[in-house]
């Protein structure tokens, strides 16, 4: 899901930055209006940003390629609107320190991962309509949100890459490689879904206020 430098046309990369800027502005405004004391969430956001940053270094072989943990679903569920700026910061340090992703594609990568993270958070918090105290509902929604965050992000990245394949390349071969790479994210989606569900159930037992998106 991390698209590297030099793959996308300049117009698409610039469009990604414009979209990421708009989403960052929206997220910061939502944070300002939603939380009485946004600074109280900074340690929590910093911790998950560090986890997101470190997760990219854990590569899991999925023949014929390898993929890595992302944790976008967990970030969206725990951080809410803080997730998008946290992911943007994590992507910047990944690109600068380890050349993972790229600076020119950081806007696109932020949109791909950040939007799916926000989706996971929104999906999880419909639990209030089903009874937020139900362990089964919390587990199902957190698993579903995390799974779909990875799956939809990988699908969006694959479609973007397919529709921007340069004409001078072997389009059929490139398309097959992109589809294979996207499919390789399904095991990661399942793994992250299970991991996120376990973390959420644990947090609801020991510190449920971390998952409450009410004004603080």
C-alpha positions in Angstrom: 0.0 0.0 0.0 3.1 2.3 0.1 3.6 3.6 -3.4 7.2 4.5 -4.1 8.6 7.6 -5.8 8.7 7.7 -9.6 5.7 5.3 -10.2 2.8 7.8 -10.4 2.5 10.7 -12.9 3.3 14.1 -11.4 -0.3 15.2 -11.8 -1.6 12.3 -9.7 1.1 12.9 -7.1 0.1 16.6 -6.9 -3.5 15.7 -6.7 -2.7 13.4 -3.8 -1.0 16.2 -1.9 -4.0 18.4 -2.5 -6.4 15.7 -1.2 -4.2 15.0 1.8 -4.0 18.7 2.6 -7.8 18.9 2.5 -8.2 15.8 4.7 -5.6 17.1 7.2 -7.5 20.5 7.4 -10.8 18.6 7.9 -9.3 16.3 10.5 -7.8 19.2 12.5 -11.0 21.1 12.4 -13.0 18.1 13.5 -10.5 17.5 16.4 -10.9 21.1 17.4 -14.6 21.0 17.5 -15.0 17.5 18.9 -12.6 17.6 21.9 -12.6 20.0 24.8 -8.9 19.4 25.3 -7.3 18.0 22.1 -3.8 18.1 23.7 -4.9 15.3 26.1 -4.9 12.9 23.1 -1.4 13.7 21.9 0.4 11.0 24.0 -2.1 8.4 22.7 -1.7 9.6 19.1 2.1 9.7 19.5 2.2 6.1 20.8 0.1 4.8 17.9 2.1 6.8 15.4 5.3 5.1 16.7 3.6 1.7 16.4 2.5 2.5 12.8 6.1 3.7 12.0 7.6 0.5 13.4 5.0 -1.9 11.9 6.4 -1.2 8.4 9.7 -2.8 9.4 8.0 -6.1 10.2 7.9 -7.9 6.8 5.9 -11.1 6.4 6.6 -13.4 3.4 3.6 -14.1 1.3 4.9 -15.9 -1.8 5.8 -14.6 -4.3 6.3 -11.3 -2.4 6.3 -10.0 1.1 4.0 -7.6 2.9 4.1 -5.7 6.2 1.8 -4.8 9.1 0.1 -1.4 8.7 -2.2 -1.0 11.8 -4.4 1.5 10.0 -7.6 0.0 11.3 -6.5 0.1 14.9 -5.4 3.7 14.6 -8.8 4.7 13.2 -10.7 2.9 16.0 -8.6 4.3 18.8 -7.7 7.7 17.5 -10.7 8.7 15.4 -10.0 12.0 13.6 -6.5 12.0 15.0 -5.6 9.0 12.8 -5.1 11.0 9.6 -2.5 13.5 10.8 -0.9 10.7 12.8 -0.6 8.5 9.7 0.8 11.5 7.7 3.5 12.0 10.3 4.4 8.3 10.3 4.6 8.2 6.5 6.9 11.2 6.4 9.4 9.5 8.8 9.1 6.2 7.0 10.0 7.9 3.7 12.8 10.0 5.1 14.5 7.4 7.3 13.9 4.1 5.5 12.9 5.2 1.9 9.6 3.3 2.5 7.1 4.8 0.2 8.2 8.2 -1.0 8.0 11.9 -0.5 6.4 12.6 -3.9 3.8 10.0 -3.3 3.3 10.8 0.4 0.0 12.6 -0.3 -1.4 9.6 -2.2 -0.2 7.1 0.4 -1.7 9.3 3.2 -5.1 9.2 1.4 -5.0 5.5 0.7 -4.1 4.6 4.3 -5.7 7.5 6.1 -9.2 7.3 4.5 -9.4 3.5 5.2 -8.3 4.2 8.8 -11.1 6.8 9.2 -13.5 4.3 7.7 -12.5 1.6 10.2 -13.1 4.1 13.1 -16.5 5.1 11.8 -17.6 1.5 11.3 -16.5 0.5 14.8 -18.4 3.4 16.4 -21.7 2.4 15.0 -21.6 -0.1 18.0 -23.6 2.4 20.0 -26.6 1.4 17.9 -26.2 -2.3 18.7 -25.2 -2.1 22.4 -21.7 -0.9 23.0 -21.2 -3.3 25.9 -21.5 -6.4 23.8 -18.2 -8.2 23.5 -19.3 -10.0 20.3 -20.4 -6.7 18.6 -17.2 -5.0 19.6 -15.1 -7.9 18.3 -17.0 -8.2 15.0 -17.0 -4.5 14.3 -13.3 -4.0 15.2 -12.3 -7.1 13.1 -14.4 -5.9 10.2 -13.1 -2.3 10.3 -9.5 -3.4 10.4 -9.9 -6.1 7.8 -11.7 -3.7 5.4 -9.2 -0.9 6.1 -6.4 -3.1 4.7 -8.4 -4.7 1.9 -10.0 -1.5 0.6 -6.7 0.4 0.8 -4.9 -2.3 -1.1 -7.7 -2.4 -3.7 -7.6 1.4 -4.1 -3.8 1.3 -4.5 -4.1 -1.5 -7.1 -6.7 0.3 -9.2 -4.7 3.5 -9.1 -1.5 1.8 -10.2 -3.3 -0.2 -12.9 -4.9 3.0 -14.4 -1.6 4.8 -14.4 0.6 2.1 -16.0 2.8 3.8 -18.6 1.9 2.8 -22.2 5.5 1.9 -23.0 5.5 -1.0 -20.4 4.1 -4.4 -20.8 0.6 -3.5 -19.5 -0.6 -7.1 -19.1 2.5 -8.1 -17.1 2.4 -5.0 -14.9 -1.3 -5.5 -14.2 -0.8 -9.1 -13.2 2.0 -8.1 -10.8 -0.1 -5.4 -9.3 -3.1 -7.8 -8.8 -0.8 -10.3 -7.2 0.6 -7.8 -4.8 -2.9 -6.6 -3.8 -4.0 -10.1 -3.2 -1.0 -10.7 -1.0 -2.5 -8.2 1.5 -5.5 -10.4 2.3 -3.6 -12.5 4.8 -2.4 -9.3 6.4 -6.0 -8.0 6.5 -7.1 -11.2 8.3 -4.1 -11.0 10.7 -4.7 -7.3 11.5 -8.4 -7.9 11.9 -7.8 -10.6 14.6 -5.1 -8.5 16.3 -7.3 -5.4 16.3 -10.3 -7.3 17.7 -8.1 -8.7 20.5 -6.7 -5.3 21.4 -10.1 -3.7 21.4 -11.6 -6.3 23.6 -8.7 -6.0 26.0 -8.9 -2.2 26.1 -12.7 -2.4 26.8 -11.9 -4.5 29.8 -9.0 -2.4 31.3 -9.4 1.1 29.9 -12.6 1.6 27.9 -12.3 5.4 27.9 -9.5 5.0 25.2 -12.2 3.9 22.8 -14.8 6.5 23.6 -15.0 9.2 20.9 -17.0 11.6 23.0 -15.8 15.1 23.9 -13.0 15.0 26.5 
